[in-house]
Amino acid sequence: MPRVFHIPGVIFLLCAFVLLFLTSISLPYLTAIDIARVKFKSGNPSVGPDTNAIHEIRFGTWANCWYENQGVRACSSADNAYTTTLFDAHRQDSVTIGASWTRGLAVHPVATGVTFIALLLSLSTHVTFTLLASLASFLAALLTLIAFAIDIALYAWVKHQMGKLDGVASNTDTAPGFWMTFVSFLLLCFAGCTVCFGRRRDRMEGATSYKYSWKDRFRRY
């Protein structure tokens, strides 16, 4: 494969793999990489059985973490489908982010694994492996798109639920993991295209060289 297509394709896959890998780890291990986060302006809400007031809560791939007004950070246990219940200051009103909205986040590590396979295949210049690398890149892009759609659904549902909590003013935002998934999707699309175009360019060059060789042979006679 021409290096002008091969090298960018490998770089795109490597960057996508790193971003997806970090997003797949997420909370509670990497507290800075979450999907959605809520900052509370007033109302002193609390989470689950913990009665301490919090000022922020973050939703990650495997868990959520909340930050209490006293500066203490706490996280739920890691699970592929976790549930979060928030209460108002008097613990009379509550909203719940059910497991059905977080279970699909496990697609992130699946997309990461397929991306890693595509990266390994792209390191070879053999025609068969480059074709498989292109197909694997597009498959990883599809899985990442599904993961991103799940991220959007989680963000929209969290924003909707926070607005239902009486007496609590909050601001729901997308978080770094949300945008890292989106960028990974774009990189995987670019990687699949560059690998595919590189393979086509390689075949065209092979056909051209074959044609020239017959001309040279004819001129000898």
N, C-alpha and C positions, 0 to 999 in steps of 0.2 A: 504494500500500500504506500502511496506517496506520503512522504513525511509531512507535507503541508497539511494533510488531512489527519494523519495518524496521531501526531503529537497533540494537537488541540483536542481530539477525541478522548485521549487518555487523560489529559488534564481536566476536562469537563467531568469525566467519570470519577476521578479522584476527588475533586471538590464536592461533587454530589454525595459521594460516599461519606466523606468526613462530616458534612452537614447533617445527613440523615442519621449517621451513627450517634452524633451528639444529641440530636432530637430524640432518638430512641432510648437513650439513657435517661435524660430529663430528670424530673422529680421522682423520688426524693433525693437522688444522688447529685444532680447538677441543678441547684436551686435557681440559677439564673436563666435556665432554658426551660420555659414553660409554654403552654399553648395559649392560655388566656389568663388574665389577672384582673382582680377587682380591688379597687381602692375605695375605702369607705370614708366619706367626708364627715358624716355625723350619724348618730343613732346607736353607737356602741353595740354592734352585733356580736354574736358568739357562734362557735362551731361545735356541733355535736354535744357530747357530754361536758366539754370544757366550757365553763361559765365565764372565763376571762374575756374581756372585750378585745376585739381585734380591729386593726386598721387596714389590713390587706390580706387577700387570699389568692393563691396561685394554683392553677390546674395544669398538671403535667401528664406525661404519658402513663405513668404507673401510680401516681399518688397526687395529693394536693398538700400544699404547705400554707400555713397561715402565720401572720405576724401579730403578736399581741401588743397592746398599747405600752406594756412594760418593757418592750424590746425583745421579748422571748419569741423564738421561732419554733414551731412544732409542725410535724408532718404526719400524715396518715400512713398506715402500713402499706407497703408496695403490693399492688394487685393489678391484674389486667382489666378489672372492672370494679372500680371503687365508687362509693356513694358518699355524697356530701350533703349535710343538712345544716342550714344556718338559721339562727333564731334572732329575733329582735332583742332589744335591751331587757324587756320584761319576760322574755322567753314564752310569750303567748302566741306569737305569730312565727311561722317558719316556712322555708322553701327548701326543696330538695333537688339536687342534681343526681338523678338516678344512674345506676350502673349501665343502663342501655345507651347512655350518651358518652360513656368513657370506654366501653368494651372495644369499640372499633379502633381506638387509638393504637391497638396492638398491630395494626397494619404497618405502622412505621418501621419496626424492626424487620418485618417481612420484606418491605421495599429495600431496606438496607442490605439484606442478604442477597437479593437479586442484583442489586447494584454492584456488590462486591464480586459476584460471579462475572458480570459484564466487564468489570475492570480487569480481572484476570485474563479473560478471553481477549481483550483489546491489546494486551501486551504482546500477542503473537501477530506476525505479519502474514501468516498462512491464510489463504483465501477462505477456507472453511471456517476457521476460527474468527475471522473478521466478520463473516456473515452471522455467526452465532452471537458475537459481541453486539452487533447492531440489533438483532432481535431481542437479546437480553436487555439492552438499553431501553428499547421501546416498551418492553414488559415492565421494567422497573419504573419507567415514566408513568405508565398506566396505574400501577400500584400506588405511586406517590400522589397521583391526581386523586385517587380514591381517599388516601390518607388526608389530603388537603381538604377535600369535601367534608370529611368527618370533623376536621378541625373547625371549619366554618360552622357546621351544625352545632358543635359544642359551644363555640363562642356566642352564637346567636341565642342558644338556649340559656346560657348563663346570664347573658344580658337581659333576657326576658324575665327570668326568675328573680334576679336582683331587683328589678323594678317593682316586683310584687311584695317585697318585704316592707311592711308598714313602718313608718317613722325612721327609715334608714336611707340616707342619701349616698349614692355610690356612683362610681365611674368604671365601666368595664372596657378593657382595651385588649387588643391582640398583643401577644407576647413574642419574644424572639423565636421560639420554636415554631410558631405559626408561619412566620416569614421565611425561616430556614427551609421549611418543607416546600414552600412555593418556589423559592430559588432553586432548590434541588430538582423540582419538576422541570423547570426551564433548562437547567444544565443537562439533564438526561435527554431531553428532546434534541438539544444541540449535539450531544454526543452521538445519539443514534443517527442523526442526519449526516454528520461528518464521517462516521465510520461507513455508512451506506454509500455516500458519494465517493469516498476514497476507494471502496471496492469497485464501483462502477468505473472510476478513472483508471484503476489498475487493469481492468479487463479491456478497456478501450486501447490502452497503451500496448497491451499484449497483442491485440488484433492488428494494430498498426505495424508493430515490429514484424509480425508474421508476413504481412503483405509486402513489406520492403524486402524481406529475405528472398521471396520468389522473384521480385524484380531483379535483384542482384544476380540471382542464379541464371535468369534468362539472358542477361547481358553478357554473361561469360561465353555463351554460345552464339 
